[in-house]
């Protein structure tokens, strides 16, 4: 996956307006507790957001992708990329 694709995904994700479904999916207290800090790389911030969303959805990738505003295929590609980088990813199977 190239940098251009990631940048396009990030641009699309940051331009999405919250809906009642996405806004209520993540508790307000979690929005500031994600560990995303000023100066953090976009790639690291994206990874933290993906992992936290997966944790909140109990590992349900379909739900996580919908909340994140990306396709399930994009989410799978990102998880595969993180695995290739040596990240230990434990995602529960979807029901």
N, C-alpha and C positions, 0 to 999 in steps of 0.2 A: 504494500500500500504506500503510495507516494505522499509527499508532504502536501501536494496540491489537494489531494483527496481529503486528507485530514483537515486542512484549512477550510475546505468547502463545507465539510461536516460541521466544524466548529462554528463557522459563519452562519450556517443554517440553524444550528442549535441555539445560538445566542440571539437570533432574530425571531425566534418563535415566541409569540405572546402567550403567557400562561392562560390556560382555560380553567374552568372550575374543576375539571378532572385532574389536570396536572398539578394545579395549585394545591388541591386537597390531598394528593397522593403522597407528598412529603410533608411531614409535620413541620410547622413553622420553626420549632426549636432546632430542627435538623439543618435548616437552611444556613445557619451561621456556624454550625458545628461540623462542617464537612472537612475542615482542615485545609481549605484552600486559602492560600495567603498571597498577599501582594508580592510580586516578584517571582512567584512560582511559574515554571514553564507551563504553557498551555497544554502540552502533552501530559504532564504530571497532574494538572488540575482535571483534565478530561478523565484520566485513569481513576482518580479518586472519586469523581462524580459517578462514573460507571460502577465501580465497586460498591459504593454506598447505596446506589439505587438497586443493585442486585441484592444487597443485604436486606434492604427494606422490603423487597418483593419476595423474600424467601427463596431467591435464586431463580425466580420465574423470568426467563429471558424475554419472553414475548411482552409481558407487562412492563419490564424495565425498558425495553426498546420503545414502547409506546410513550412512557413517561418522559424518556430522554428525547423523543421526537426524531428517532432514527429507525431505520428498518431493522428487522431481526437479523438480516444478512450482514448489515454493517456492524451490528453488535457482535455477531459471531466472528467476523473478520478482526475486529479490535481485540477480542479475547484471544484469538489465535495468535495475533501479533504479540500480545503481552506474554503468552506462553512461550513463544519463540525467543523472547528476551529473557526468559528464565523466571518469569513471575509465577508464583504458586497460586493457581486459581482453583478454588473449590466452589463450584456452582451446583446447587442441588438440581436434580432432574425435575423437569416440569411435569405436572400432573396431567 
